[in-house]
Amino acid sequence: KSMTNIIPEPNLEFKPEFKKINLKDFFSFVSASQEVEEFLKITIEIAEKRGEFLYFAGGVVRDYLLKRKTFDFDLVLEGNLQEFLKELAKKVKGKVVFKSQFLTFKFKLELKERKHFFVDFITARKEEYPEVACLPKVMPASWKEDVKRRDFTINSLIVGLSPPYKGILVDSFNGIKDLEKGLIRPLKPDSFVEDPTRIFRGIRYKVRFNFEFAEEFFNALEMCYQIQALKKLSSSRLRNELLLFLNKTKYGIAIKAIAFDISTIKLMGINVDLMIMLVFVIGSALASLGGIFYAISYPSIDPLMGVLVGLKAFAGAVLGGIGSVAGAAIGGFILGFSEIFIVAFFPDFAGYKDGIAFMFLIFILLFKPTGIMGIDFERGRF
């Protein structure tokens, strides 16, 4: 079924409010150096010359209002972004290094002393979700359609860099009020049905900013549960969300650091006991979620129903490498492929397929205890 057959497109109350800001102060906040600020001025000149609307959107505007260090540098253009970037590459020392199917481009700006700075350029676009929890189909659109596709109200804010809203902060869905109240509110009731990974993003924001979930968050979560959107999410997208938590949040970075050298981390003032407890909480939550999905797929309740699955998961993690999320995924894939291979080509040995996991486990522990992608922590320390 298509999204339009499952949930009707909601009528969003679009009442933008406009607030004048000091662009000089804003540039000082977002620019990592004077060179980056000069780069911004050149992009604005090109946009004005072409008569196209260039603006910052999402995280950078949110972090500017919160007066927090930003990790986002997303420039959005209402216009022909590909032609815009060709013109930009002629005026600055840089080039496009990546183009995605979602009308986004990554631009590498060369700085002095062999340094570089990456900028994400995005085409103002509209998204359509033909299926639940699938990747969207995108098409160029106006800035109004672009803000309507955002995940949360606090990410729907934009700052115009060129006419018609140069130096104007545009708040279309009361994002400023939610920032002041510390609320994480989805833009649409079917937001998590379209993209269930927004749930994990909201959790990261709660941890990062110490915000609370608005009532609409739980309503959207309930709708997601009723349609079983999470079950339809691909394993690769779930893995990406876990990696984002480990690499982009202070708790995730602290967990990785503790795994590398717990003694040094204690000296740095990090609450090690809290981080260890957090790992157990996350691990238990993921195990519970896996158990729910397993029970949905194999509706047979048994006290030992998760033992074999747990042992295989452990074997896959050891095979891939303890300490590596990617390694654990690869290890699980190898185990699964091996079992299917045995059943398909050696049917006489199909009854022994569950023993493959233990054979791999013994082999790895004997000859390569760190696994395929694991880290030898003792050798890796300074």
N, C-alpha and C positions, 0 to 999 in steps of 0.2 A: 504494500500500500504506500501511496505517496503521502507526504506530510500534509497536503491539503485535504486528503481524505480522513486523516486522523484528527487533526486539530485545525480549526479555522484560523486564518491569519488575524491576530489581535489588532484592534484599533488603538494604537498608542496615542496618548494625549501629548501631542507635540506643541509645546508652548515655550519656545526658546527665550531665554533672558540674556541680555547683553551687558557686559561689564567692561569698561575701559581699563587696560592694564599698562604698566610701563614696560615696553618691549626691551629697553636697555637692561632693566633688572632681570627680566625673563631670560635674555640671552646670557647674562652673567651666570644664571643658575644652571642652564642646560649645557653651556659650552665648557668643554674640558680644557681648552686653551684659547689663546688669541687667534690661532690659525683656524680653529673650528668656528669661532665667531665670524671670522672673515668669510669662511665657506658659507655660513648661513646667509650672510648679506648678499653673496653672489647668487644663491638659489632664489632669494627673494627678487632680486633684479631680473632674473630670467623669467620668473613667474609673472611679474608685472608687465614685462615686455610682451609676453605671450598672451596676456589677458586671462590667466588661469589662477584659480584660487588654491593657494598653498597654505597648509596649516599643520600644527602639531595636534596630536590626538592621543587620548588614552592615558597611559601610565605617567608620561612626563608632565602632563598638566595636573594630574592628581597629586604627584609628588611635589610639584611646585607649590600647590596650595597647602599641602601638609608640611612644607619646609623640611622635606626629607631628601636625602641623597637619592638620585634617580639612576636606574639602570636601563631606562628606555630612551630611545632616540628615534622615534617614528615620525617621519614626515609624510603627510598625505597630500596628494594632488588631485584636484577635480579637473581632469583634462587628460591629454595624451602623455602619459608618464614616460613611455619609451622614447619619444621624440625629445621630451624635456631633458632626459638624462644624456642623450647624445649631445645636446647643446651644452649641458653642464660639463661633460667630459672634455670639451674643447677649452673651457675656461679655468679649470682647476686640474691639479695633478692627481688624477684618480680614474677609476674605471668600475664598471659593473662586474661583479664577480659571481653573482648568482641571480637567477630569475626563476620564480616559482609559478605553478599553475594558477595561483590565486592572485595574479596581477601585482605581485610584490617583487622588489629588486633590492639586492644588497650592494651598496656602493662602498668601495674601499678608497678612502682618502689618504694619500701619502703626505706625511708630515716631515718635519725636519728630523735630523739625526736617525734616519731610517725607521722612524716610527710610523704607525698608521692608525686610522680611526674608521670604524665601520658605521655606516648610516643605513637604516632601513627605510626605503621609499615604498609607499603603498598607494595604489590607485583607489580613489574614492569609489566604493563598489557596493553592490547589493548582493545578498546571498540568498540562495534557495537550497533547501534540503529535501532532495527527492525521497530519501528514506530516513528512518529514525537512526540517529547516532552515526550517520555517515558523513563523509567530508562534503562540504557544500559546493554547489556550482555558483560561480561568481560572474558578475558582469559589471562594466563601468556604470557608475550612477552619480547622482548629485551628492553633495556633502550631507544633505538632510537624510538621504537613504543610508549613507555611510554611518551616521551616528545611530540610526535605528537598529543596525545589525549588532551593536555592541552588547557585551555580556551583562555588565552591571552599570547602574546609574553613575557610580563614581568614575567609571571609565568612558563615559559618554561626553565628557567635557572636551572642548577644542579651543585652541588659541590661534586666531587668524594671523598669517604673516604677510598676506597680500590682499588687495581689495577683493570683495567688498567689505571684509571684516578685519582689516589690518589693525593689529593692536587691540583686538576685541576678544574677550573670553566669552564663549557661547555655551550656555548651560541649558540644554533642551529638556532634561528630565529630572530637574531638582537634584543634580549631582552634588552641588555645593552644600545643600542642606544635609544630605546624607553623610558627607565628609565631616561636617560639624557635629552631627549626632553620633558619628562612628558606626554607621550602618552599612551592611552589605546587602543591597537590594537588586535582584535580577530585573532586567529591563522588561522582560515579557514572561507571562505565566508558563509558556512552553519552552523557555530558554534552555532547560536541562534536557528536554526531549530532543531538541535540535542538536545539542552538543553536550553530552553528559560530562565531558572533561571540565566544564565550567564549574561543576561541583567542587572538584579538587582545587581549582583556581580560587574559588571563594574561601576554601579552608586555608589556603596559603595566605590570602589577604587577612584572614582573621588572626592567624599566627603572627604575621609580619607587622600588622598595624594595631593589633589588640582591639579589633572592631567586633561588633555583635551582628548576628544574622537578623535581618528584618523578617517580618511575618511572611512576606512574599517569597523569601528563600525557601521556607519549609513547605509552602504551598506548591512551589515549582518542584521541590524534591518529591512530594507526594505524587504529583502528576508523572514525574519521571519513573517512579516506582510502579505505578499502575500500568504503564505502557512497557515496563521492563526494558527501558532504554539502556541501562548500564550493562545488561546482559548482552546487548548487541554491539557493545563497544569493542573494537579490535584490541588484541593483546599488545600490539605495538604502541597504540595511543596510551594505554594504561601504563606501559613501561616508561614512555616519555614523561608522563606526569610525575612518576616516582623520581625520575632523574632530575626533573625541574625542582622538586622539593629538596633533593640532596645538594644540588648545585646552586640554587638561587635563594634559599632561605638561610637565616643565621643558624637555625636549629639543625638543618641538614648539613651545613658546612661544619658545624661543631661535632656532629655525629661522625662524619668522615675523618675529622682530625683526631678524635678519640680513638678510632679504629687504627690510626697510624701510630700514635705515640701518646698513650694515656698519661704518662708521668709528666711530660712537658705541658700538656693541656691543663693539668691540675695547677701547675705553677702560673699559668696565664689567667687564672681566676674563673675558669669555666666550671659550672656546677656539673661535675661528671656524673654524680648519682642521678640527677634529674634527666640528663641525656640518656643514660642507660635505661631509666624507667620509660622514657619516651620511645626508645627503640622497642621495648617490650609491648608498649601500648599499640604502636603502629603495626608491629608484627602480628599481634593478636587480632587487631582489626582486619588486616589483610587476610589472615587465616580464616576469620569468621566470614568475610565476604566470599572467599574461595569456597568455603563450606556451603554457603547459601547457593552459589551458582552450581556447585556439584550436585546438591540435593534437588535443584530444579531440573537439571539434565538427567539425573538418575534417581527418580522418586522412590527410593527404597531405604527406609530408615533402619539402621543397624548400629549397635554400639561401637563396632570396629570399622565402620564404613570409611573413615578417614585415615586409617593407619597406613595402608599401602600407598595411598596418594601422598601422604606426608613423607614416607620413606623415599619415594621416588623424587619428590621435590628436593629433599635433602641431598640425595645422590646427584641430582642435576646441578644443584648449587656448588657442591664439591667438585664435580667434573668441570664446570665452567670456571670456577675460581671464587673462593670465599673473599668477599670484599669487592666484588665486581658485579654490578647489576646486569650489565651486558653479558658477562660471562655466564651468569646463572641462566639467562634466557637462552643462550647458545647451548648450554649443557642440557637444558630441558628439551630443546629441539632435537639434539643428537639422540637423547634417550627415546623420545617419541618416534623419531624416524627409524631407529634401530628396531624397535618393537614391531612397527608396521612392516619393515623389511623382512623380519623373521616370519611373520604370519603370512605374508604374500608369497615369498619364494621358498620357504621351508615349512610348509604347513604341518609336517610331522612333528616339528619342534615348537608348535604354537603354544603348547601348554607350559613351556619354559620361558615364555617371553617376559614374565615378571622378574625372572632371575637376572635379566640383562642389567638392570639398574644396579644390583649388588655386585655383579662382575665388574662393571665400570668403576664402581666405588672402590673396590679392592685394588684394582689396577692403578687408579689414580693415586691412592694413598701410598702405594708401594713405590711408584716410579716418579710421580710429579705431585707432591702433596699440595702445592699451591694452585693446582688446576690449570686450565687452559689460559685464562686471563687473570689469574690471581696475582696478588702482590706478595713478594717475599719481604715482609715487614722488617725482619731483623736486618737484612742487607740494605733495605731502603732507607734506614735511619742514618742521620748524619753522625 
